[in-house]
Amino acid sequence: MLVTEKLQIGAEYLLLYYLARSLTMLLFYFTVMPRLRSVVPRIPMIFGFAGLILSWTILITIPPQSYGLLLVVTILEGCSVPAITTLLDKLIATSVDPKECARIMAILYLMVLACTTPFGWIAGRASQINRNLPFVLNIVLFLLGAILAYVATRRA
């Protein structure tokens, strides 16, 4: 809705941006992520969160019909998501006792589900006030995620 209404990007071009994001993520998973196996997860995760914060900030501030900037946002997001998701799994696997891993993962995913469930409603309410507010909420959550990643890897 933001892309088609506010940025005035034609709906027929949206598929190209999804394709660019998917190809970027695929390329990132197979070329960059294997090189990060021996790196402490904190640095790439913080860069991943910073990339998401930057991409969403650009997204809500770009002028209408900025096809190139939207492509930059899409590629930046496509590079940031793999760094966060893959290294989060690595962080969990290395910091949890192997005997308790299944139980801890179940509790963790239950907590994530319980905590994220109300955000659809919150984002809908925020969107009624201003279309940019759900994106600002995500930026704040990404910042919180970066802080938590920093703190968690310092302790691990």
C-alpha positions, 0 to 999 in steps of 0.5 A: 500500500505504501509503495503503490499509493504514497510512492506511486509505483505501479502495481505491475512493477512490484513483482520485480522488487520481490524478485530483486529481494529474493535474488539478493537474499539467495545470493547473500545466503550462498556467498556471504553467509558461509564466510561468516561462520567463524565470525562472532554473530554480534557484528553481522547481526548488528550490521543486519539490523542497521541495514534494516533500520536504514532501508526502512528509514529510506523507504518512508522518506523517499519521494514518489516514483523513486524506482531506483531508491526503492530498488536500493531499499529492496536490495539492502533489505535482502542483504540484511534479513539473512544476516539476522535470521541465520546468525540468530539461529547460530547464536541460539544454538551456541548459547543454549545447552544441547540437552535443553535445546528443544525445550528452550527453542519451544519456549522461545518460539512460543514467546515470540508468537505471543509477543508478536501477535498483538503487533498486527492490531497495533500496526493497523491502529497506527496506520489509521493515524499515519501510514508511516507509523507501522514502519516507524514501529518496526524501526524501533523494534529493529533498534531494540533487536540490535541492542538485544543482539549486542547484549546477548552476544556480549554475555555469550 
